[in-house]
Amino acid sequence: MTDAPVLDAPVPDDDLARELEPVAERELARHLATVRDWYPHEYVPWTQGEDFGGPLDGREWSPTEQRFSDAARTSLIVNLLTEDNLPSYHTAIATNVSRDGAWAAWLGRWTAEEGRHGTAIRDLLLTMRAVDPRALEDARMVHMQEGFTAINPGLLAGLTYVSFQELATRVSHRNTGAATGDEIAEQLLTRIALDENLHMLFYRNVIEAAFDLVPDQTMAATWASIRDFSMPGHGIEGFGRKSVEIAVAGIYDLRLHRDDVVMPVLRKWRVFEREDLGPVGQAARDELAAFLDQMETQASRFEDKREALRERLASRG
């Protein structure tokens, strides 16, 4: 087995950020012309709320008040805790771009828009008394203290990762809303999913330009992001078990990740059509192609096992 090719002289992140700044400026302008402001308080059924036990001497929360299926509730909590960790995500991106100009303007706007997602979901869950409020706060404290560290550091690694991650979050929010079977919750999560899709477009289009600028470096970063991908909430306590529960329910699984997240972005970047790759880019693309075949096999196996499980449960009444 031979060693993988190595880039002779990769372009430094600072130089790449400057080269890509006009693209960031263009994409920011497009985003601001497209996005529509919305207000979290308008999506929360405040009339359903009442004081909790504590200093206000309200009614103590009871497990009998839980709403939604177990899987939908788990997915809501995972999505919320993920949104809560926004300060760490902001820091991870800010370390790779300039603190003025288009990059700073985008990062500020993106952070402000993302910030209302956690606010809205938490207000909804607490107003509906849908989850244990003390357990939710304890989980928030643990997760935020854990923070977030990029698996693959660097500008292109960060921007390729977030291109997939924003789309993954959009799919997760949208499907979680549907899984609740609640019109109000679905309306809110659909609105949040729209934000996530617009954010994905910014990062995806910047990386599209990066492919034309430094194709080998960008291909290598893309391969690494897909190979090592994990949702930003992977540090949540019990995340592995929760992910399995969410996957079994069909809210977010490997099939959705491959077909609805990874492949659409790769098609947009024309990854398997490019003719401008050198040895490093070609090697990364070959490894990516093999990995996608493995994902297909694993996704099909999981679907078969899930269907068998559902049939067993159905046979038991």
GUKEZA-663655 format. One record per atom (N, C-alpha, C, O): x, y, z; residue in three letters. Coordinates in steps of 0.2 Angstrom, whole numbers, plus 2048, in hexadecimal, padded with zeros to 3 digits. Each point is the difference from the previous one (the first is absolute). Layout:
<rs>
XYZALA/...
</rs>
This chain:
<rs>
8047FA800MET/7FC806800MET/804806800MET/805801804MET/7FA8047F7THR/804806800THR/7FD805804THR/7FA800801THR/80A805801ASP/7FE806803ASP/7FC8047FBASP/8018017FAASP/7F9803809ALA/7FC8047FCALA/8048067FEALA/805802803ALA/7FA8017F7PRO/8038067FDPRO/800805805PRO/7FB801804PRO/80A8047FDVAL/800806804VAL/8008067FCVAL/8048007FBVAL/7F8805807LEU/8008067FCLEU/807803801LEU/803801805LEU/8008027F5ASP/807803801ASP/800806804ASP/804801804ASP/7F78037FAALA/800807804ALA/7F9802800ALA/7FE8047FCALA/7FE7FA809PRO/7FA802802PRO/7FF807801PRO/804803803PRO/7F78007FAVAL/7FF808801VAL/7FE801808VAL/7FB7FC802VAL/808808801PRO/7FE801807PRO/7F9803801PRO/7FD8037FCPRO/8007FB80AASP/7F9802801ASP/7FF808800ASP/7FB8027FDASP/80A802805ASP/7FF807800ASP/8008027F9ASP/7FB8057FEASP/8097F97FDASP/7FF8017F9ASP/7FA7FE7FDASP/7FD8047FCASP/8017F6806LEU/7F97FD7FDLEU/7FB805802LEU/7FB8017FCLEU/80480180BALA/7FB804802ALA/8008067FCALA/7FA8037FFALA/80B800800ARG/8008077FCARG/7FE7FE7F9ARG/7FC8047FDARG/8067F7800GLU/7FE7FE7F9GLU/7F97FF7FFGLU/7FD8027FBGLU/8007FB80BLEU/7F97FE800LEU/7FB806802LEU/7FA7FF800LEU/809806803GLU/7FC806803GLU/7FB8037FBGLU/7FB801802GLU/8078007F8PRO/7FB8037FBPRO/7FA7FB7FFPRO/7FB8027FFPRO/8067F7801VAL/7FB7FB800VAL/7FC801806VAL/7FA800800VAL/809800806ALA/7FC801806ALA/7FC806800ALA/7FA800802ALA/8088067FBGLU/7FD806800GLU/7FA7FF7FBGLU/7FA803801GLU/8077FA7F9ARG/7FA7FF7FCARG/7FB7FB803ARG/7FA8027FFARG/8087F9804GLU/7FB7FB803GLU/7FD804806GLU/7FA7FE801GLU/809806803LEU/7FC804805LEU/7FB8047FDLEU/7FA800803LEU/8088047F8ALA/7FB8047FCALA/7FA7FC7FEALA/7FA802801ALA/8077F87FCARG/7FB7FC7FEARG/7FB7FD805ARG/7FA800800ARG/80A7FE806HIS/7FC7FE806HIS/7FC806802HIS/7FA7FE802HIS/8088087FFLEU/7FC805803LEU/7FA8027FCLEU/7FB802802LEU/8067FD7F7ALA/7FB8017FBALA/7FA7FB801ALA/7FB8017FDALA/8077F9805THR/7FC7FA800THR/7FC7FF807THR/7FA7FE800THR/80A803805VAL/7FE7FE807VAL/7FA804802VAL/7FF8067FEVAL/7FC7F8806ARG/7FB803802ARG/800800808ARG/8007FA803ARG/80080B800ASP/800800808ASP/7FA7FD803ASP/7FA8017FDASP/8077FC808TRP/7FA7FD804TRP/801800807TRP/806802802TRP/7F57FD802TYR/800802807TYR/7FE7FA804TYR/7FB7FE800TYR/80A7FF804PRO/7FF7FA804PRO/7F9800804PRO/7FD7FB801PRO/80280B802HIS/7FA800805HIS/7FA7FF7FCHIS/7FB7FE803HIS/8058037F7GLU/7F97FF7FCGLU/7FF7F87FFGLU/7FA7FF7FDGLU/80B7FD804TYR/7FF7F97FFTYR/7FF7FC806TYR/7FF7FA800TYR/800809806VAL/8007FD806VAL/7F8801803VAL/7FE805800VAL/7FF7F5802PRO/7F9801802PRO/800802808PRO/7FF7FC804PRO/80280A7FDTRP/801802807TRP/7FA7FF804TRP/8017FF806TRP/7F98017F7THR/7FA7FF804THR/8007F9804THR/7FC7FE804THR/8087FD7F9GLN/8017F9803GLN/804800806GLN/8007FB804GLN/80480B7FDGLY/805800806GLY/7FD801806GLY/7FB803801GLY/8097FB805GLU/7FF802806GLU/806800804GLU/8057FD7FEGLU/7FB806808ASP/806800804ASP/8027F9803ASP/7FC7FC801ASP/80B8037FFPHE/8037FA803PHE/801801807PHE/800805803PHE/8017F5801GLY/802800807GLY/806804800GLY/8058007FCGLY/7FD80380AGLY/806804801GLY/7FE806804GLY/7FB801803GLY/8098057FBPRO/7FE806804PRO/7FA8037FEPRO/7FD803805PRO/8007FB7F5LEU/7F98037FFLEU/7FA7FB803LEU/7FA8027FFLEU/8087F9804ASP/7FB7FC803ASP/7FB7FD7FBASP/7FA800802ASP/8087FE7F8GLY/7FC7FE7FBGLY/7FF7F8801GLY/8017FD806GLY/7FC8007F5ARG/7FF7F9800ARG/8067FC7FEARG/8038017FBARG/7FF7FA809GLU/8067FC7FFGLU/7FE7FC7F9GLU/7FB7FE7FFGLU/80B8017FDTRP/7FF7FC7FATRP/7FF7F9802TRP/8037FD805TRP/7F97FF7F7SER/7FF7F9801SER/8027FC7F9SER/7FE8037FBSER/8057F7806PRO/8017FC7FAPRO/7FA7FF7FCPRO/8007FF7FAPRO/7FA801809THR/7F97FF7FCTHR/7FF8067FBTHR/7FC7FF7FCTHR/808806805GLU/7FE8067FBGLU/8057FF7FAGLU/7FF8047FBGLU/8057F7804GLN/8048007FAGLN/7FC7FF7FAGLN/7FB7FD800GLN/8088067FBARG/7FC8007F9ARG/8047FD7FBARG/8067FF801ARG/7F77FF7FAPHE/8037FD7FAPHE/8037F9801PHE/8007FE806PHE/8027FE7F5SER/8037FA801SER/807800803SER/803806800SER/7FF7F5803ASP/807800803ASP/8058027FBASP/804804802ASP/7FC7FA7F8ALA/8058017FBALA/7FF8087FEALA/8068037FFALA/7F47FF800ALA/8008077FEALA/802805806ALA/8038057FFALA/7FB7F9807ARG/803804806ARG/807800800ARG/803805802ARG/8007F57FDTHR/8087FF800THR/8038057FBTHR/805803801THR/7F87FD7F9SER/8038047FBSER/7FF807801SER/8048047FESER/7F67FE805LEU/7FF807802LEU/806802805LEU/8038067FFLEU/7FE7F6806ILE/805802805ILE/8078007FDILE/804805801ILE/7FE7F67FBVAL/8068007FCVAL/8018067FCVAL/805804800VAL/7F67FE7FCASN/8008067FCASN/801806804ASN/8048057FEASN/7F87FC807LEU/801806804LEU/807800804LEU/8038067FFLEU/7FF7F5803LEU/807800804LEU/8058027FALEU/805804802LEU/7FA7FA7F8THR/8058017FBTHR/8008087FFTHR/8058037FFTHR/7F57FF800GLU/7FF8087FFGLU/803804806GLU/8038057FFGLU/7FD7F8807ASP/802804806ASP/8088017FFASP/802805803ASP/8017F77FAASN/808800800ASN/8028057FBASN/8068007FEASN/7F68057FFLEU/8028057FBLEU/806803802LEU/8048027FBLEU/7FD80180BPRO/806803801PRO/8077FD7FEPRO/8048037FDPRO/7FC7F6804SER/8067FC7FESER/8008007F8SER/8068007FESER/7F57FF7FFTYR/8008007F9TYR/8028077FDTYR/8048007FBTYR/7FA805808HIS/8028077FEHIS/807800800HIS/8048037FCHIS/7FF7FB80ATHR/807801801THR/8047FB7FBTHR/8058027FDTHR/7F97F8801ALA/8037FC7FCALA/8018037F9ALA/8057FF7FDALA/7F6804801ILE/8008047F9ILE/804806800ILE/8048017FCILE/7FB80380AALA/803806800ALA/808800800ALA/8038047FEALA/8007F6805THR/8077FF800THR/8037FF7F9THR/8068017FFTHR/7F67FE7FCASN/8027FF7F9ASN/7FF8057FBASN/8028007FAASN/7FA806808VAL/7FF8057FCVAL/802807803VAL/801800806VAL/7FF8057F6SER/801807802SER/7FB802805SER/7FA7FE7FFSER/808807805ARG/7FB803805ARG/7FD8067FDARG/7FD804804ARG/8047FE7F6ASP/7FC8067FDASP/7FE7FE7F9ASP/8027FA7FEASP/7FB80A7FEGLY/7FE7FF7FAGLY/7FA7FB7FFGLY/7FD7FF805GLY/8037FE7F5ALA/7FA7FC7FFALA/8007FA804ALA/7FA7FD802ALA/80C800800TRP/8007FA804TRP/7FD801807TRP/7FB7FD802TRP/807809801ALA/7FD802806ALA/7F9801800ALA/7FC7FF804ALA/8028057F7ALA/7F98027FFALA/7FB7F97FFALA/7FB800803ALA/8087FB7F9TRP/7FC7FA800TRP/8007FC806TRP/7FA7FE802TRP/80B802802LEU/8017FC806LEU/7FB803805LEU/7FD7FC804LEU/80380B7FCGLY/7FB803805GLY/7F97FF7FEGLY/7FC7FE805GLY/8028027F5ARG/7F97FF7FEARG/7FF7F8801ARG/7FA7FF803ARG/80A7FD7FBTRP/7FF7F9801TRP/7FF7FE807TRP/7FB7FC802TRP/809807803THR/7FF7FF807THR/7F9802803THR/7FD7FD804THR/8028097F9ALA/7F9803803ALA/7FA7FC7FEALA/7FC7FF803ALA/8047FF7F6GLU/7FB7FC7FEGLU/8007F9804GLU/7FA7FD801GLU/80B8007FFGLU/8017F9804GLU/7FD801807GLU/7FE7FB803GLU/80480B800GLY/7FE800807GLY/7F9800802GLY/7FE7FE806GLY/7FE8047F5ARG/7F97FF802ARG/7FD7F9800ARG/7FA7FF802ARG/80A7FD7FBHIS/7FD7F97FFHIS/7FF7FC807HIS/7FB7FE802HIS/80B803802GLY/7FF7FD807GLY/7FB804804GLY/7FD7FC804GLY/80380A7FBTHR/7FB804804THR/7F97FD7FFTHR/7FC7FF804THR/8028017F5ALA/7FA7FE7FEALA/7FE7F9803ALA/7FA7FE802ALA/80B7FD7FDILE/7FE7F9801ILE/7FF7FF808ILE/7FC7FD802ILE/809807802ARG/7FF7FF807ARG/7F9803802ARG/7FD7FD805ARG/8028097F9ASP/7F9803802ASP/7FA7FC7FEASP/7FC7FF804ASP/8057FD7F6LEU/7FA7FC7FELEU/8007FA805LEU/7FA7FE803LEU/80B7FF7FFLEU/8007FA804LEU/7FE801807LEU/7FC7FD803LEU/806809800LEU/7FF802807LEU/7F8802800LEU/7FD7FF805LEU/8018057F6THR/7F9802800THR/7FB7FA800THR/7FB800803THR/8077FC7F9MET/7FC7FA7FFMET/8017FB806MET/7FC7FB801MET/809806803ARG/8027FB805ARG/8017F97FEARG/7FE7FB803ARG/8058057F7ALA/8017FA7FCALA/8067FC802ALA/8007FA7FFALA/805809805VAL/8067FC803VAL/801802807VAL/7FD805802VAL/8077F8801ASP/802801807ASP/805806800ASP/8058007FDASP/7F8806806PRO/8048067FFPRO/807800804PRO/8058037FEPRO/7FB7FA808ARG/8067FF803ARG/8057FC7FDARG/8068027FFARG/7F87F87FEALA/8057FC7FCALA/8028037FAALA/8067FF7FEALA/7F68057FFLEU/8028047FALEU/806805802LEU/8048007FCLEU/7FB803809GLU/805805802GLU/8067FD802GLU/8068037FFGLU/7FA7F8805ASP/8067FC802ASP/8047FE7F9ASP/806800800ASP/7F67FD7FBALA/8037FE7FAALA/8038067FDALA/8067FF7FDALA/7F7806803ARG/8038067FCARG/807802804ARG/8048027FCARG/7FC7FE80AMET/806802804MET/8067FC7FEMET/8058027FFMET/7F97F7801VAL/8057FB7FFVAL/8038017F9VAL/8068007FEVAL/7F58017FDHIS/8028007F9HIS/8048077FEHIS/8057FF7FCHIS/7F9806807MET/8038067FEMET/807801803MET/8058037FDMET/7FC7FA809GLN/8077FF803GLN/8047FC7FCGLN/807801800GLN/7F77FA7FDGLU/8037FC7FBGLU/8038037FAGLU/8067FF7FEGLU/7F6806800GLY/8028047FAGLY/8007FC7FAGLY/7FD7FB7FFGLY/8078087FCPHE/8007FD7F9PHE/8078017FDPHE/803806800PHE/8007F57FETHR/8078007FDTHR/8007FD7F9THR/7FD7FA7FFTHR/8058097FCALA/7FF7FE7F9ALA/8057F97FFALA/805800803ALA/7F87FB7FAILE/8047FA7FFILE/8068017FCILE/8057FE801ILE/7FA8067F9ASN/8058027FCASN/801807800ASN/7FB8047FDASN/80A7FF805PRO/801807801PRO/8028037F9PRO/8027FD7FBPRO/7FC80A804GLY/8028037FAGLY/7FA8037FDGLY/7FB7FE801GLY/8078077FALEU/7FA8047FDLEU/7FC7FB7FBLEU/7FA800801LEU/8097FC7FBLEU/7FD7FC7FBLEU/7FC7FA804LEU/7FB7FE7FELEU/809800807ALA/7FC7FA804ALA/7FA803803ALA/7FB7FC800ALA/80680A803GLY/7FA803803GLY/7FA8017FCGLY/7FA7FF801GLY/8088047F9LEU/7FA8027FBLEU/7FD7FA7FDLEU/7FA8007FELEU/80A7FB800THR/7FD7FA7FDTHR/7FC7FD805THR/7FA7FD7FFTHR/808802808TYR/7FC7FD805TYR/7FA803801TYR/7FA7FD800TYR/80680A800VAL/7F9803802VAL/7FC8007FAVAL/7FA801801VAL/8087FE7F9SER/7FC8007FASER/7FC7FA801SER/7FA8007FESER/8087FA804PHE/7FD7FA801PHE/7FB801806PHE/7FB7FD801PHE/808805805GLN/7FD801806GLN/7FA804800GLN/7FB7FE803GLN/8058087F9GLU/7FA804800GLU/7FA7FC7FDGLU/7FA801802GLU/8087FC7F8LEU/7FB7FC7FDLEU/7FD7FA804LEU/7FA7FE800LEU/80B7FF804ALA/7FE7FA804ALA/7FB803806ALA/7FB7FD802ALA/807809800THR/7FB803806THR/7F98027FDTHR/7FB7FF803THR/8058037F7ARG/7FA8027FCARG/7FC7F9800ARG/7FA800802ARG/8097FB7FCVAL/7FC7F97FFVAL/7FD7FE807VAL/7FB7FE801VAL/80A803804SER/7FE7FD807SER/7FA804803SER/7FC7FD802SER/80580A7FDHIS/7FA804803HIS/7FA7FF7FCHIS/7FB7FF803HIS/8058007F7ARG/7FA7FF7FCARG/7FD7FA802ARG/7FA7FF801ARG/80A7FB7FFASN/7FD7FA802ASN/7FE7FF807ASN/7FB7FD801ASN/808807803THR/7FE800807THR/7F9803801THR/7FC7FD804THR/8038087F9GLY/7FA804800GLY/7FA7FB7FEGLY/7FB800803GLY/8067FD7F7ALA/7FB7FB7FEALA/7FF7FA805ALA/7FB7FE801ALA/80B800802ALA/7FF7FA805ALA/7FC802806ALA/7FD7FC803ALA/80380A7FFTHR/7FC802806THR/7F87FF7FFTHR/7FD7FF805THR/8018027F4GLY/7F97FF7FFGLY/7FC806803GLY/7FA800801GLY/80A806801ASP/7FD806803ASP/8008057FBASP/8068027FDASP/7F5801801GLU/8008067FBGLU/804806802GLU/8048027FCGLU/7FC80080AILE/804805802ILE/8077FF800ILE/8048047FEILE/7FE7F6805ALA/8077FE800ALA/8038007F9ALA/8058027FEALA/7F77FB7FDGLU/8027FF7F9GLU/8018067FDGLU/8058017FCGLU/7F7804805GLN/8008077FDGLN/806803802GLN/8048037FCGLN/7FE7FD80BLEU/806803802LEU/8067FD7FDLEU/8058037FDLEU/7FC7F6803LEU/8067FD7FELEU/8018007F8LEU/8058007FELEU/7F58017FFTHR/8008017F8THR/8038077FFTHR/8048017FBTHR/7FB804809ARG/8028067FFARG/808801802ARG/8048037FCARG/7FE7F9809ILE/807800802ILE/8047FC7FAILE/8058027FEILE/7F87F97FFALA/8037FC7FBALA/8018057FAALA/8057FF7FCALA/7F7805803LEU/8018057FALEU/806804801LEU/8048017FCLEU/7FD80280AASP/806803802ASP/8067FC7FFASP/8058027FDASP/7FB7F8805GLU/8067FB7FFGLU/8027FF7F9GLU/8058007FEGLU/7F58007FEASN/8017FF7F8ASN/8048067FDASN/8047FF7FCASN/7FA807806LEU/8038067FELEU/807801802LEU/8058027FCLEU/7FD7FB80AHIS/807801803HIS/8047FB7FCHIS/8068017FEHIS/7F77F9800MET/8037FB7FCMET/8028037F9MET/8067FF7FEMET/7F68047FFLEU/8018037FALEU/806805800LEU/8048007FBLEU/7FD80480APHE/806804801PHE/8067FC7FFPHE/8058017FCPHE/7FC7FA809TYR/8067FD801TYR/8017FB7F9TYR/8068007FETYR/7F57FD800ARG/8017FC7FAARG/8028047FAARG/8057FE7FCARG/7F9808803ASN/8028047FAASN/807803801ASN/8048017FBASN/7FE80080BVAL/807802802VAL/8057FA7FEVAL/8058027FDVAL/7F97F8805ILE/8047FB7FEILE/8007FE7F9ILE/8057FE7FDILE/7F6803800GLU/8008007F8GLU/8058047FDGLU/8047FE7FBGLU/7FD808808ALA/8058057FDALA/8077FD802ALA/8058017FCALA/7FB7FC80AALA/8077FE802ALA/8027FA7FCALA/8067FF7FFALA/7F67FD7FFPHE/8017FB7FBPHE/8048027FAPHE/8057FD7FDPHE/7F8809800ASP/8038037FAASP/807803802ASP/8048017FCASP/7FD80180ALEU/806804802LEU/8067FB802LEU/8058007FDLEU/7F97FB807VAL/8057FB802VAL/7FD7F9800VAL/7FE7FE806VAL/8017FF7F5PRO/7FC7FA7FFPRO/8037FA804PRO/7FC7FD803PRO/80A8027FDASP/8037FB804ASP/7FF801808ASP/7FE7FB803ASP/80380B7FFGLN/7FF801807GLN/7F97FF802GLN/7FE7FD806GLN/7FE8067F6THR/7F87FF802THR/7FE7F97FFTHR/7FC7FE804THR/8067FE7F8MET/7FE7F97FFMET/8037FC806MET/7FC7FC803MET/80A8067FFALA/8027FC806ALA/7FC802806ALA/7FF7FC805ALA/7FF80A7FCALA/7FC802806ALA/7F97FD800ALA/7FE7FE805ALA/7FF8027F5THR/7FA7FD7FFTHR/8007F9802THR/7FC7FD803THR/8097FF7FBTRP/8007F9801TRP/8017FF808TRP/7FD7FC803TRP/807808800ALA/801800807ALA/7FA801804ALA/7FE7FD805ALA/7FE8087F9SER/7FA802803SER/7FB7FB800SER/7FC7FE805SER/8037FE7F5ILE/7FB7FB7FFILE/8037FA804ILE/7FC7FD803ILE/80A8017FDARG/8037FA803ARG/7FF801808ARG/7FE7FB803ARG/80380B7FFASP/800800808ASP/7FA804802ASP/7FF802806ASP/7FC7FE7F6PHE/7FA804802PHE/7FC7FE806PHE/7FF7FA801PHE/80080A804SER/7FC7FF805SER/7FC806802SER/8028067FFSER/7F77FA803MET/7FC806801MET/803804805MET/8047FD805MET/7FB8097FBPRO/804805805PRO/7FE7FE808PRO/803802804PRO/7F77FB7FCGLY/7FE7FE807GLY/8037F9803GLY/7FD7FD804GLY/8088017F8HIS/8027F9802HIS/803800807HIS/8017FA803HIS/80080C800GLY/803800807GLY/7FA7FF805GLY/802800806GLY/7F88007F8ILE/7FA800805ILE/8017F9803ILE/8017FB7FDILE/7FD80580AGLU/8017FA804GLU/7FB7FB7FDGLU/7FA8027FFGLU/8087F8800GLY/7FC7FB7FDGLY/7FE8017F9GLY/7FB7FD7FDGLY/80A8067FFPHE/7FE8027F9PHE/7FF7FA7FCPHE/7FC7FF7FCPHE/8097FC805GLY/7FF7FA7FCGLY/7FA7FC800GLY/7FD7FE7FBGLY/80080180CARG/7FA7FD801ARG/7FA8047FDARG/7FC7FD7FDARG/80580A804LYS/7FA8047FDLYS/8008007F9LYS/7FB8007FDLYS/80B8007FFSER/8007FF7F9SER/7FD7FA7FDSER/7FD8007FBSER/8047FA809VAL/7FD7FA7FEVAL/7F9801800VAL/7FC7FE7FCVAL/80180480AGLU/7F9801800GLU/7FD8047FBGLU/7FB7FF7FDGLU/808807801ILE/7FE8047FBILE/8007FD7F9ILE/7FC8017FCILE/80A7FB803ALA/8007FC7FAALA/7FB7FB7FFALA/7FD7FF7FAALA/8027FD80BVAL/7FB7FB800VAL/7F98037FEVAL/7FC7FD7FDVAL/803809806ALA/7F98037FEALA/8008037F9ALA/7FB8037FEALA/80B7FD7FFGLY/8008037F9GLY/800808800GLY/7FF8037FAGLY/80380080BILE/800807800ILE/8078027FDILE/8008057FCILE/8057F8806TYR/8078017FCTYR/8047FA801TYR/8027FE805TYR/7FF7FF7F5ASP/8047FA800ASP/8068017FAASP/8008057FDASP/8037F5802LEU/8068007FCLEU/7FD8017F8LEU/8038037FCLEU/7F77FA803ARG/7FD8017F9ARG/7FF8077FFARG/8028037FAARG/7FB80180BLEU/7FE8077FFLEU/8078047FFLEU/8008047FCLEU/8057FA808HIS/806804800HIS/8047FF7F9HIS/8028057FEHIS/7FE7F5800ARG/8037FF7F9ARG/7FC8037FBARG/8038047FCARG/7F77FB803ASP/7FC8017FAASP/7FD808800ASP/8008037FBASP/7FF7FF80BASP/7FC807801ASP/805805802ASP/7FF8067FFASP/8077F8803VAL/805805803VAL/8068007FCVAL/8028057FCVAL/8027F5804VAL/8068007FDVAL/8008007F8VAL/8038057FDVAL/7F97F7800MET/8008007F9MET/7FD8067FCMET/8038027FBMET/7F8802808PRO/7FE8067FCPRO/806805800PRO/8018047FCPRO/8027FD80AVAL/806805800VAL/8067FE7FBVAL/8028047FDVAL/7FF7F5803LEU/8067FE7FCLEU/7FE8017F8LEU/8048027FCLEU/7F57FD803ARG/7FE8027F9ARG/8018077FEARG/8028027FBARG/7FC80280ALYS/8018077FFLYS/8078027FELYS/8018057FCLYS/8037F8808TRP/8088027FFTRP/8037FC7FATRP/8058017FFTRP/7F77FB7FEARG/8027FC7FAARG/8067FC802ARG/8057FF7FCARG/7FB7FE80AVAL/8067FD802VAL/8027FA7FBVAL/8067FF7FFVAL/7F67FD7FFPHE/8027FB7FCPHE/8008017F8PHE/8017FC7FCPHE/7FE80B803GLU/8018027F9GLU/8068047FFGLU/8028027FAGLU/80180080BARG/8068057FFARG/8067FD7FDARG/8017FA800ARG/80280A7FBGLU/8067FE7FDGLU/806804801GLU/8058007FDGLU/7FA804809ASP/806804802ASP/8047FE806ASP/803803803ASP/7FC7F67FFLEU/8037FE806LEU/8077FD7FELEU/8017FD7FBLEU/80380480AGLY/8077FD800GLY/8007FA803GLY/7FB7FD802GLY/80B800800PRO/8007F9803PRO/7FD800807PRO/7FD7FB802PRO/80480B802VAL/7FD800806VAL/7F8800800VAL/7FD7FC803VAL/8018087F9GLY/7F88007FFGLY/7FD7FA7FDGLY/7FB7FE802GLY/8097FF7F9GLN/7FD7FA7FDGLN/8007FA805GLN/7FC7FC801GLN/80A804804ALA/8007FB805ALA/7FA800805ALA/7FD7FC802ALA/80280B800ALA/7FB801805ALA/7F97FE7FCALA/7FC7FD804ALA/8038057F6ARG/7FA7FE7FDARG/7FF7F97FFARG/7FA7FD801ARG/80B7FF7FEASP/7FF7F97FFASP/7FF7FD807ASP/7FB7FB800ASP/808807805GLU/7FE7FE807GLU/7F9802802GLU/7FC7FC803GLU/8028097FBLEU/7F9803801LEU/7FB7FB7FDLEU/7FB7FE802LEU/8068007F7ALA/7FC7FC7FCALA/7FF7F9804ALA/7FA7FE800ALA/80B7FF802ALA/8007FA804ALA/7FC801806ALA/7FC7FB802ALA/80580A802PHE/7FD801806PHE/7F88017FFPHE/7FC7FD804PHE/8028067F6LEU/7F98017FFLEU/7FD7F97FELEU/7FA7FF802LEU/8097FD7FBASP/7FE7F97FFASP/7FF7FC807ASP/7FB7FD800ASP/80A804804GLN/7FF7FD807GLN/7FA803803GLN/7FC7FC804GLN/80380B7FCMET/7FA803803MET/7FA7FD7FDMET/7FB7FE804MET/8048017F6GLU/7FA7FD7FDGLU/7FF7F9802GLU/7FA7FE802GLU/80B7FE7FFTHR/7FF7F9803THR/7FE800807THR/7FB7FD802THR/808808802GLN/7FE800807GLN/7F9803801GLN/7FC7FD804GLN/8028087F8ALA/7F9802800ALA/7FB7FB7FEALA/7FB800804ALA/8077FC7F7SER/7FB7FB7FESER/7FF7FB806SER/7FB7FD801SER/80B801802ARG/7FF7FB805ARG/7FC802806ARG/7FC7FD803ARG/80580A7FFPHE/7FD803806PHE/7F88007FEPHE/7FC7FE804PHE/8038047F6GLU/7F88007FEGLU/7FD7F9800GLU/7FB7FF803GLU/8097FC7FBASP/7FD7F9801ASP/7FF7FE807ASP/7FB7FD802ASP/80A805802LYS/8007FE808LYS/7FA804803LYS/7FC7FD804LYS/8038097FAARG/7FB804803ARG/7F97FD7FEARG/7FB800804ARG/8047FE7F5GLU/7FA7FE7FEGLU/7FE7F9804GLU/7FB7FF801GLU/80A7FD800ALA/7FF7FA803ALA/7FE801807ALA/7FC7FD803ALA/807808801LEU/7FE802806LEU/7F9802800LEU/7FC7FE805LEU/8028067F7ARG/7F98037FFARG/7FB7FA7FFARG/7FB800803ARG/8077FB7F9GLU/7FC7FA7FFGLU/7FF7FC807GLU/7FA7FE801GLU/80B801802ARG/8007FD807ARG/7FB803805ARG/7FC7FD803ARG/80580A7FDLEU/7FC804805LEU/7F97FF7FELEU/7FB800804LEU/8038017F5ALA/7FA7FF7FEALA/7FC7FA801ALA/7FA7FF802ALA/80A7FB7FESER/7FE7FA801SER/7FE7FF807SER/7FC7FB802SER/807809802ARG/7FE7FF808ARG/7FA805801ARG/7FF800806ARG/7FF8037F6GLY/7FA804801GLY/801807802GLY/7FC804801GLY/
</rs>
